[in-house]
């Protein structure tokens, strides 16, 4: 309920939320629930209560570093899962 309230305060519609659900190829995107919380905090300066499924900043930074390293490196044939 808290996430829905925050999305409404940001002026988002259900359609905009569905359009922002990350696909498996968009590993850099946060899940919609966390994305809404981050946007709400930036706009209103209020931090939502911590939930156990929230991604800590140091893990998010590690994921960004890993993803940028993967995109800049050459992928060998044996690294493909298929």
C-alpha positions, 0 to 999 in steps of 0.5 A: 500500500505504501508503494502505491501511495508513493506512485500516486504522489509521483503522478504515475499511472498503472500503465507507466508502472507496467511499462517500467518493469525490467526485463531479463536483459535490463539487469541495470534497472531496479525493480519497480517497487524500489524505483518508486521509493528512490524517485519518491525520496529524491522528489520529496526528501523522505526516506521510506521505511526500510524493507528487507527486500530493499537493495543497499547502495553498495550492492547497487554500485557493485551491480552497476560496475559489473554490468559496465565491465560486462558491456565493455568486454568481449564475450567468448562463445563458451560464456554463452548459456546456450 
